[in-house]
């Protein structure tokens, strides 16, 4: 497992969607979610990111 700080979320998600395999995100409660080509989840991530940036 690798922990990363994402500076360019849009670019990161574009790269994620090009992956053949799964890209998993681990939430603060420990739940693992595949975000590869999961556009609804990615939109929610973008909304969350906008709240933290603002």
Predicted model as a PDB file, atoms N, CA, C, CB and O in Angstrom, pLDDT in the B-factor column:
MODEL        1                                                                  
ATOM      1  N   UNK A   1       0.840  -1.168   0.000  1.00 75.00           N  
ATOM      2  CA  UNK A   1       0.000   0.000   0.000  1.00 75.00           C  
ATOM      3  C   UNK A   1       0.885   1.231   0.000  1.00 75.00           C  
ATOM      4  CB  UNK A   1      -0.956  -0.002   1.205  1.00 75.00           C  
ATOM      5  O   UNK A   1       1.925   1.271   0.658  1.00 75.00           O  
ATOM      6  N   UNK A   2       0.459   2.224  -0.743  1.00 80.00           N  
ATOM      7  CA  UNK A   2       1.186   3.489  -0.835  1.00 80.00           C  
ATOM      8  C   UNK A   2       0.225   4.614  -0.466  1.00 80.00           C  
ATOM      9  CB  UNK A   2       1.786   3.705  -2.271  1.00 80.00           C  
ATOM     10  O   UNK A   2      -0.913   4.648  -0.933  1.00 80.00           O  
ATOM     11  N   UNK A   3       0.689   5.526   0.368  1.00 81.00           N  
ATOM     12  CA  UNK A   3      -0.092   6.702   0.703  1.00 81.00           C  
ATOM     13  C   UNK A   3       0.465   7.865  -0.103  1.00 81.00           C  
ATOM     14  CB  UNK A   3      -0.058   6.998   2.240  1.00 81.00           C  
ATOM     15  O   UNK A   3       1.672   8.109  -0.109  1.00 81.00           O  
ATOM     16  N   UNK A   4      -0.433   8.589  -0.788  1.00 82.00           N  
ATOM     17  CA  UNK A   4       0.007   9.706  -1.622  1.00 82.00           C  
ATOM     18  C   UNK A   4      -0.830  10.943  -1.331  1.00 82.00           C  
ATOM     19  CB  UNK A   4      -0.082   9.339  -3.117  1.00 82.00           C  
ATOM     20  O   UNK A   4      -1.995  10.855  -0.942  1.00 82.00           O  
ATOM     21  N   UNK A   5      -0.209  12.086  -1.527  1.00 85.00           N  
ATOM     22  CA  UNK A   5      -0.921  13.358  -1.526  1.00 85.00           C  
ATOM     23  C   UNK A   5      -1.075  13.764  -2.977  1.00 85.00           C  
ATOM     24  CB  UNK A   5      -0.166  14.464  -0.687  1.00 85.00           C  
ATOM     25  O   UNK A   5      -0.080  13.925  -3.684  1.00 85.00           O  
ATOM     26  N   UNK A   6      -2.298  13.930  -3.428  1.00 87.00           N  
ATOM     27  CA  UNK A   6      -2.577  14.215  -4.829  1.00 87.00           C  
ATOM     28  C   UNK A   6      -2.716  15.720  -5.009  1.00 87.00           C  
ATOM     29  CB  UNK A   6      -3.859  13.479  -5.305  1.00 87.00           C  
ATOM     30  O   UNK A   6      -3.583  16.349  -4.402  1.00 87.00           O  
ATOM     31  N   UNK A   7      -1.865  16.287  -5.838  1.00 87.00           N  
ATOM     32  CA  UNK A   7      -1.899  17.720  -6.091  1.00 87.00           C  
ATOM     33  C   UNK A   7      -2.766  18.061  -7.297  1.00 87.00           C  
ATOM     34  CB  UNK A   7      -0.493  18.247  -6.299  1.00 87.00           C  
ATOM     35  O   UNK A   7      -3.352  19.142  -7.349  1.00 87.00           O  
ATOM     36  N   UNK A   8      -2.853  17.158  -8.263  1.00 91.00           N  
ATOM     37  CA  UNK A   8      -3.630  17.375  -9.485  1.00 91.00           C  
ATOM     38  C   UNK A   8      -4.642  16.235  -9.587  1.00 91.00           C  
ATOM     39  CB  UNK A   8      -2.699  17.441 -10.769  1.00 91.00           C  
ATOM     40  O   UNK A   8      -4.379  15.221 -10.233  1.00 91.00           O  
ATOM     41  N   UNK A   9      -5.795  16.406  -8.951  1.00 92.00           N  
ATOM     42  CA  UNK A   9      -6.791  15.327  -8.888  1.00 92.00           C  
ATOM     43  C   UNK A   9      -7.300  14.945 -10.271  1.00 92.00           C  
ATOM     44  CB  UNK A   9      -7.965  15.740  -8.007  1.00 92.00           C  
ATOM     45  O   UNK A   9      -7.445  13.760 -10.570  1.00 92.00           O  
ATOM     46  N   UNK A  10      -7.569  15.922 -11.108  1.00 93.00           N  
ATOM     47  CA  UNK A  10      -8.089  15.636 -12.446  1.00 93.00           C  
ATOM     48  C   UNK A  10      -7.099  14.779 -13.239  1.00 93.00           C  
ATOM     49  CB  UNK A  10      -8.385  16.949 -13.202  1.00 93.00           C  
ATOM     50  O   UNK A  10      -7.493  13.784 -13.847  1.00 93.00           O  
ATOM     51  N   UNK A  11      -5.826  15.157 -13.236  1.00 95.00           N  
ATOM     52  CA  UNK A  11      -4.796  14.379 -13.918  1.00 95.00           C  
ATOM     53  C   UNK A  11      -4.632  12.998 -13.325  1.00 95.00           C  
ATOM     54  CB  UNK A  11      -3.483  15.104 -13.871  1.00 95.00           C  
ATOM     55  O   UNK A  11      -4.427  12.022 -14.046  1.00 95.00           O  
ATOM     56  N   UNK A  12      -4.723  12.917 -11.999  1.00 95.00           N  
ATOM     57  CA  UNK A  12      -4.625  11.620 -11.319  1.00 95.00           C  
ATOM     58  C   UNK A  12      -5.753  10.695 -11.768  1.00 95.00           C  
ATOM     59  CB  UNK A  12      -4.664  11.805  -9.785  1.00 95.00           C  
ATOM     60  O   UNK A  12      -5.516   9.529 -12.081  1.00 95.00           O  
ATOM     61  N   UNK A  13      -6.985  11.218 -11.800  1.00 97.00           N  
ATOM     62  CA  UNK A  13      -8.127  10.383 -12.183  1.00 97.00           C  
ATOM     63  C   UNK A  13      -8.053   9.983 -13.651  1.00 97.00           C  
ATOM     64  CB  UNK A  13      -9.441  11.119 -11.909  1.00 97.00           C  
ATOM     65  O   UNK A  13      -8.476   8.882 -14.002  1.00 97.00           O  
ATOM     66  N   UNK A  14      -7.531  10.841 -14.511  1.00 97.00           N  
ATOM     67  CA  UNK A  14      -7.341  10.463 -15.913  1.00 97.00           C  
ATOM     68  C   UNK A  14      -6.381   9.284 -16.014  1.00 97.00           C  
ATOM     69  CB  UNK A  14      -6.811  11.659 -16.736  1.00 97.00           C  
ATOM     70  O   UNK A  14      -6.609   8.353 -16.786  1.00 97.00           O  
ATOM     71  N   UNK A  15      -5.317   9.331 -15.235  1.00 97.00           N  
ATOM     72  CA  UNK A  15      -4.340   8.236 -15.222  1.00 97.00           C  
ATOM     73  C   UNK A  15      -4.958   6.967 -14.654  1.00 97.00           C  
ATOM     74  CB  UNK A  15      -3.100   8.628 -14.405  1.00 97.00           C  
ATOM     75  O   UNK A  15      -4.753   5.880 -15.194  1.00 97.00           O  
ATOM     76  N   UNK A  16      -5.713   7.100 -13.565  1.00 97.00           N  
ATOM     77  CA  UNK A  16      -6.395   5.949 -12.953  1.00 97.00           C  
ATOM     78  C   UNK A  16      -7.287   5.257 -13.979  1.00 97.00           C  
ATOM     79  CB  UNK A  16      -7.235   6.395 -11.729  1.00 97.00           C  
ATOM     80  O   UNK A  16      -7.305   4.028 -14.056  1.00 97.00           O  
ATOM     81  N   UNK A  17      -8.028   6.039 -14.770  1.00 98.00           N  
ATOM     82  CA  UNK A  17      -8.971   5.462 -15.724  1.00 98.00           C  
ATOM     83  C   UNK A  17      -8.300   4.781 -16.901  1.00 98.00           C  
ATOM     84  CB  UNK A  17      -9.888   6.522 -16.230  1.00 98.00           C  
ATOM     85  O   UNK A  17      -8.963   4.063 -17.650  1.00 98.00           O  
ATOM     86  N   UNK A  18      -7.004   4.985 -17.086  1.00 97.00           N  
ATOM     87  CA  UNK A  18      -6.254   4.290 -18.124  1.00 97.00           C  
ATOM     88  C   UNK A  18      -5.694   2.957 -17.632  1.00 97.00           C  
ATOM     89  CB  UNK A  18      -5.125   5.171 -18.622  1.00 97.00           C  
ATOM     90  O   UNK A  18      -5.198   2.163 -18.432  1.00 97.00           O  
ATOM     91  N   UNK A  19      -5.768   2.706 -16.338  1.00 96.00           N  
ATOM     92  CA  UNK A  19      -5.223   1.471 -15.766  1.00 96.00           C  
ATOM     93  C   UNK A  19      -6.047   0.265 -16.175  1.00 96.00           C  
ATOM     94  CB  UNK A  19      -5.165   1.566 -14.245  1.00 96.00           C  
ATOM     95  O   UNK A  19      -7.270   0.343 -16.295  1.00 96.00           O  
ATOM     96  N   UNK A  20      -5.363  -0.850 -16.387  1.00 96.00           N  
ATOM     97  CA  UNK A  20      -6.040  -2.104 -16.710  1.00 96.00           C  
ATOM     98  C   UNK A  20      -6.607  -2.765 -15.463  1.00 96.00           C  
ATOM     99  CB  UNK A  20      -5.083  -3.057 -17.413  1.00 96.00           C  
ATOM    100  O   UNK A  20      -7.666  -3.390 -15.509  1.00 96.00           O  
ATOM    101  N   UNK A  21      -5.897  -2.623 -14.353  1.00 96.00           N  
ATOM    102  CA  UNK A  21      -6.321  -3.254 -13.108  1.00 96.00           C  
ATOM    103  C   UNK A  21      -7.062  -2.283 -12.206  1.00 96.00           C  
ATOM    104  CB  UNK A  21      -5.125  -3.823 -12.375  1.00 96.00           C  
ATOM    105  O   UNK A  21      -7.482  -1.205 -12.627  1.00 96.00           O  
ATOM    106  N   UNK A  22      -7.210  -2.695 -10.957  1.00 96.00           N  
ATOM    107  CA  UNK A  22      -7.923  -1.873  -9.990  1.00 96.00           C  
ATOM    108  C   UNK A  22      -6.992  -0.871  -9.333  1.00 96.00           C  
ATOM    109  CB  UNK A  22      -8.582  -2.746  -8.934  1.00 96.00           C  
ATOM    110  O   UNK A  22      -5.810  -1.146  -9.121  1.00 96.00           O  
ATOM    111  N   UNK A  23      -7.534   0.286  -9.014  1.00 95.00           N  
ATOM    112  CA  UNK A  23      -6.858   1.264  -8.171  1.00 95.00           C  
ATOM    113  C   UNK A  23      -7.766   1.443  -6.967  1.00 95.00           C  
ATOM    114  CB  UNK A  23      -6.581   2.644  -8.930  1.00 95.00           C  
ATOM    115  O   UNK A  23      -8.897   1.912  -7.090  1.00 95.00           O  
ATOM    116  N   UNK A  24      -7.259   1.064  -5.807  1.00 95.00           N  
ATOM    117  CA  UNK A  24      -8.067   1.053  -4.596  1.00 95.00           C  
ATOM    118  C   UNK A  24      -7.775   2.281  -3.747  1.00 95.00           C  
ATOM    119  CB  UNK A  24      -7.812  -0.222  -3.791  1.00 95.00           C  
ATOM    120  O   UNK A  24      -6.627   2.707  -3.619  1.00 95.00           O  
ATOM    121  N   UNK A  25      -8.832   2.843  -3.169  1.00 94.00           N  
ATOM    122  CA  UNK A  25      -8.725   3.935  -2.209  1.00 94.00           C  
ATOM    123  C   UNK A  25      -9.192   3.388  -0.871  1.00 94.00           C  
ATOM    124  CB  UNK A  25      -9.571   5.196  -2.649  1.00 94.00           C  
ATOM    125  O   UNK A  25     -10.217   2.712  -0.790  1.00 94.00           O  
ATOM    126  N   UNK A  26      -8.434   3.684   0.180  1.00 92.00           N  
ATOM    127  CA  UNK A  26      -8.812   3.253   1.517  1.00 92.00           C  
ATOM    128  C   UNK A  26      -9.327   4.468   2.274  1.00 92.00           C  
ATOM    129  CB  UNK A  26      -7.611   2.585   2.265  1.00 92.00           C  
ATOM    130  O   UNK A  26      -8.608   5.452   2.444  1.00 92.00           O  
ATOM    131  N   UNK A  27     -10.575   4.397   2.728  1.00 87.00           N  
ATOM    132  CA  UNK A  27     -11.175   5.518   3.449  1.00 87.00           C  
ATOM    133  C   UNK A  27     -10.674   5.537   4.887  1.00 87.00           C  
ATOM    134  CB  UNK A  27     -12.718   5.431   3.415  1.00 87.00           C  
ATOM    135  O   UNK A  27      -9.987   4.616   5.327  1.00 87.00           O  
ATOM    136  N   UNK A  28     -11.021   6.585   5.609  1.00 86.00           N  
ATOM    137  CA  UNK A  28     -10.557   6.738   6.996  1.00 86.00           C  
ATOM    138  C   UNK A  28     -11.082   5.631   7.898  1.00 86.00           C  
ATOM    139  CB  UNK A  28     -10.984   8.091   7.548  1.00 86.00           C  
ATOM    140  O   UNK A  28     -10.479   5.351   8.935  1.00 86.00           O  
ATOM    141  N   UNK A  29     -12.203   4.987   7.527  1.00 93.00           N  
ATOM    142  CA  UNK A  29     -12.723   3.891   8.345  1.00 93.00           C  
ATOM    143  C   UNK A  29     -12.184   2.530   7.912  1.00 93.00           C  
ATOM    144  CB  UNK A  29     -14.236   3.879   8.287  1.00 93.00           C  
ATOM    145  O   UNK A  29     -12.573   1.500   8.463  1.00 93.00           O  
ATOM    146  N   UNK A  30     -11.287   2.527   6.921  1.00 92.00           N  
ATOM    147  CA  UNK A  30     -10.633   1.289   6.494  1.00 92.00           C  
ATOM    148  C   UNK A  30     -11.290   0.597   5.310  1.00 92.00           C  
ATOM    149  CB  UNK A  30     -10.588   0.346   7.629  1.00 92.00           C  
ATOM    150  O   UNK A  30     -10.785  -0.426   4.847  1.00 92.00           O  
ATOM    151  N   UNK A  31     -12.398   1.122   4.809  1.00 95.00           N  
ATOM    152  CA  UNK A  31     -13.087   0.515   3.672  1.00 95.00           C  
ATOM    153  C   UNK A  31     -12.288   0.756   2.390  1.00 95.00           C  
ATOM    154  CB  UNK A  31     -14.524   1.084   3.535  1.00 95.00           C  
ATOM    155  O   UNK A  31     -11.849   1.873   2.117  1.00 95.00           O  
ATOM    156  N   UNK A  32     -12.109  -0.321   1.605  1.00 95.00           N  
ATOM    157  CA  UNK A  32     -11.387  -0.235   0.341  1.00 95.00           C  
ATOM    158  C   UNK A  32     -12.387  -0.155  -0.806  1.00 95.00           C  
ATOM    159  CB  UNK A  32     -10.439  -1.448   0.160  1.00 95.00           C  
ATOM    160  O   UNK A  32     -13.354  -0.916  -0.855  1.00 95.00           O  
ATOM    161  N   UNK A  33     -12.142   0.786  -1.741  1.00 96.00           N  
ATOM    162  CA  UNK A  33     -13.031   0.994  -2.876  1.00 96.00           C  
ATOM    163  C   UNK A  33     -12.210   1.113  -4.150  1.00 96.00           C  
ATOM    164  CB  UNK A  33     -13.904   2.252  -2.671  1.00 96.00           C  
ATOM    165  O   UNK A  33     -11.231   1.857  -4.207  1.00 96.00           O  
ATOM    166  N   UNK A  34     -12.621   0.372  -5.169  1.00 98.00           N  
ATOM    167  CA  UNK A  34     -11.998   0.473  -6.483  1.00 98.00           C  
ATOM    168  C   UNK A  34     -12.528   1.732  -7.153  1.00 98.00           C  
ATOM    169  CB  UNK A  34     -12.283  -0.799  -7.356  1.00 98.00           C  
ATOM    170  O   UNK A  34     -13.742   1.909  -7.245  1.00 98.00           O  
ATOM    171  N   UNK A  35     -11.642   2.618  -7.626  1.00 97.00           N  
ATOM    172  CA  UNK A  35     -12.077   3.856  -8.270  1.00 97.00           C  
ATOM    173  C   UNK A  35     -11.813   3.867  -9.778  1.00 97.00           C  
ATOM    174  CB  UNK A  35     -11.382   5.034  -7.627  1.00 97.00           C  
ATOM    175  O   UNK A  35     -12.104   4.860 -10.444  1.00 97.00           O  
ATOM    176  N   UNK A  36     -11.273   2.792 -10.317  1.00 98.00           N  
ATOM    177  CA  UNK A  36     -10.975   2.741 -11.751  1.00 98.00           C  
ATOM    178  C   UNK A  36     -12.265   2.777 -12.559  1.00 98.00           C  
ATOM    179  CB  UNK A  36     -10.163   1.476 -12.096  1.00 98.00           C  
ATOM    180  O   UNK A  36     -13.100   1.879 -12.455  1.00 98.00           O  
ATOM    181  N   UNK A  37     -12.419   3.827 -13.368  1.00 98.00           N  
ATOM    182  CA  UNK A  37     -13.594   4.036 -14.211  1.00 98.00           C  
ATOM    183  C   UNK A  37     -14.906   4.013 -13.426  1.00 98.00           C  
ATOM    184  CB  UNK A  37     -13.636   2.985 -15.291  1.00 98.00           C  
ATOM    185  O   UNK A  37     -15.953   3.649 -13.962  1.00 98.00           O  
ATOM    186  N   UNK A  38     -14.839   4.402 -12.159  1.00 98.00           N  
ATOM    187  CA  UNK A  38     -16.036   4.540 -11.314  1.00 98.00           C  
ATOM    188  C   UNK A  38     -16.344   6.034 -11.236  1.00 98.00           C  
ATOM    189  CB  UNK A  38     -15.819   3.909  -9.858  1.00 98.00           C  
ATOM    190  O   UNK A  38     -15.981   6.705 -10.270  1.00 98.00           O  
ATOM    191  N   UNK A  39     -17.017   6.542 -12.264  1.00 97.00           N  
ATOM    192  CA  UNK A  39     -17.159   7.985 -12.447  1.00 97.00           C  
ATOM    193  C   UNK A  39     -18.002   8.647 -11.361  1.00 97.00           C  
ATOM    194  CB  UNK A  39     -17.768   8.268 -13.792  1.00 97.00           C  
ATOM    195  O   UNK A  39     -17.731   9.790 -10.992  1.00 97.00           O  
ATOM    196  N   UNK A  40     -19.003   7.969 -10.849  1.00 97.00           N  
ATOM    197  CA  UNK A  40     -19.798   8.540  -9.762  1.00 97.00           C  
ATOM    198  C   UNK A  40     -18.919   8.754  -8.532  1.00 97.00           C  
ATOM    199  CB  UNK A  40     -21.000   7.623  -9.418  1.00 97.00           C  
ATOM    200  O   UNK A  40     -18.969   9.815  -7.910  1.00 97.00           O  
ATOM    201  N   UNK A  41     -18.122   7.762  -8.184  1.00 96.00           N  
ATOM    202  CA  UNK A  41     -17.223   7.867  -7.031  1.00 96.00           C  
ATOM    203  C   UNK A  41     -16.197   8.964  -7.270  1.00 96.00           C  
ATOM    204  CB  UNK A  41     -16.515   6.519  -6.758  1.00 96.00           C  
ATOM    205  O   UNK A  41     -15.892   9.738  -6.363  1.00 96.00           O  
ATOM    206  N   UNK A  42     -15.665   9.035  -8.482  1.00 97.00           N  
ATOM    207  CA  UNK A  42     -14.678  10.064  -8.800  1.00 97.00           C  
ATOM    208  C   UNK A  42     -15.274  11.462  -8.699  1.00 97.00           C  
ATOM    209  CB  UNK A  42     -14.116   9.839 -10.197  1.00 97.00           C  
ATOM    210  O   UNK A  42     -14.603  12.387  -8.240  1.00 97.00           O  
ATOM    211  N   UNK A  43     -16.525  11.629  -9.123  1.00 97.00           N  
ATOM    212  CA  UNK A  43     -17.186  12.929  -8.989  1.00 97.00           C  
ATOM    213  C   UNK A  43     -17.341  13.308  -7.521  1.00 97.00           C  
ATOM    214  CB  UNK A  43     -18.561  12.908  -9.678  1.00 97.00           C  
ATOM    215  O   UNK A  43     -17.165  14.470  -7.155  1.00 97.00           O  
ATOM    216  N   UNK A  44     -17.668  12.336  -6.685  1.00 94.00           N  
ATOM    217  CA  UNK A  44     -17.778  12.593  -5.248  1.00 94.00           C  
ATOM    218  C   UNK A  44     -16.419  12.978  -4.666  1.00 94.00           C  
ATOM    219  CB  UNK A  44     -18.340  11.356  -4.518  1.00 94.00           C  
ATOM    220  O   UNK A  44     -16.336  13.850  -3.801  1.00 94.00           O  
ATOM    221  N   UNK A  45     -15.365  12.332  -5.136  1.00 91.00           N  
ATOM    222  CA  UNK A  45     -14.013  12.675  -4.686  1.00 91.00           C  
ATOM    223  C   UNK A  45     -13.671  14.114  -5.078  1.00 91.00           C  
ATOM    224  CB  UNK A  45     -12.975  11.694  -5.283  1.00 91.00           C  
ATOM    225  O   UNK A  45     -13.074  14.848  -4.291  1.00 91.00           O  
ATOM    226  N   UNK A  46     -14.048  14.514  -6.289  1.00 93.00           N  
ATOM    227  CA  UNK A  46     -13.781  15.880  -6.749  1.00 93.00           C  
ATOM    228  C   UNK A  46     -14.540  16.898  -5.900  1.00 93.00           C  
ATOM    229  CB  UNK A  46     -14.168  16.035  -8.231  1.00 93.00           C  
ATOM    230  O   UNK A  46     -13.993  17.946  -5.556  1.00 93.00           O  
ATOM    231  N   UNK A  47     -15.797  16.599  -5.558  1.00 94.00           N  
ATOM    232  CA  UNK A  47     -16.575  17.490  -4.690  1.00 94.00           C  
ATOM    233  C   UNK A  47     -15.910  17.627  -3.324  1.00 94.00           C  
ATOM    234  CB  UNK A  47     -18.016  16.967  -4.529  1.00 94.00           C  
ATOM    235  O   UNK A  47     -15.797  18.730  -2.788  1.00 94.00           O  
ATOM    236  N   UNK A  48     -15.476  16.507  -2.768  1.00 89.00           N  
ATOM    237  CA  UNK A  48     -14.802  16.511  -1.462  1.00 89.00           C  
ATOM    238  C   UNK A  48     -13.510  17.329  -1.533  1.00 89.00           C  
ATOM    239  CB  UNK A  48     -14.496  15.059  -1.000  1.00 89.00           C  
ATOM    240  O   UNK A  48     -13.192  18.088  -0.618  1.00 89.00           O  
ATOM    241  N   UNK A  49     -12.781  17.166  -2.619  1.00 88.00           N  
ATOM    242  CA  UNK A  49     -11.530  17.891  -2.813  1.00 88.00           C  
ATOM    243  C   UNK A  49     -11.786  19.397  -2.887  1.00 88.00           C  
ATOM    244  CB  UNK A  49     -10.819  17.405  -4.090  1.00 88.00           C  
ATOM    245  O   UNK A  49     -11.044  20.184  -2.299  1.00 88.00           O  
ATOM    246  N   UNK A  50     -12.824  19.793  -3.601  1.00 88.00           N  
ATOM    247  CA  UNK A  50     -13.158  21.218  -3.716  1.00 88.00           C  
ATOM    248  C   UNK A  50     -13.498  21.827  -2.353  1.00 88.00           C  
ATOM    249  CB  UNK A  50     -14.337  21.411  -4.683  1.00 88.00           C  
ATOM    250  O   UNK A  50     -13.156  22.978  -2.081  1.00 88.00           O  
ATOM    251  N   UNK A  51     -14.173  21.052  -1.498  1.00 89.00           N  
ATOM    252  CA  UNK A  51     -14.498  21.549  -0.154  1.00 89.00           C  
ATOM    253  C   UNK A  51     -13.245  21.783   0.673  1.00 89.00           C  
ATOM    254  CB  UNK A  51     -15.416  20.568   0.569  1.00 89.00           C  
ATOM    255  O   UNK A  51     -13.180  22.743   1.441  1.00 89.00           O  
ATOM    256  N   UNK A  52     -12.249  20.914   0.526  1.00 82.00           N  
ATOM    257  CA  UNK A  52     -11.033  21.044   1.331  1.00 82.00           C  
ATOM    258  C   UNK A  52     -10.125  22.134   0.798  1.00 82.00           C  
ATOM    259  CB  UNK A  52     -10.280  19.725   1.372  1.00 82.00           C  
ATOM    260  O   UNK A  52      -9.374  22.737   1.565  1.00 82.00           O  
ATOM    261  N   UNK A  53     -10.179  22.405  -0.514  1.00 78.00           N  
ATOM    262  CA  UNK A  53      -9.336  23.431  -1.130  1.00 78.00           C  
ATOM    263  C   UNK A  53      -9.890  24.820  -0.844  1.00 78.00           C  
ATOM    264  CB  UNK A  53      -9.228  23.203  -2.648  1.00 78.00           C  
ATOM    265  O   UNK A  53      -9.126  25.761  -0.628  1.00 78.00           O  
ATOM    266  N   UNK A  54     -11.202  24.952  -0.842  1.00 73.00           N  
ATOM    267  CA  UNK A  54     -11.857  26.254  -0.644  1.00 73.00           C  
ATOM    268  C   UNK A  54     -11.693  26.780   0.750  1.00 73.00           C  
ATOM    269  CB  UNK A  54     -13.315  26.158  -0.959  1.00 73.00           C  
ATOM    270  O   UNK A  54     -12.188  27.862   1.064  1.00 73.00           O  
TER     271      UNK A  54                                                      
ENDMDL                                                                          
END                                                                             
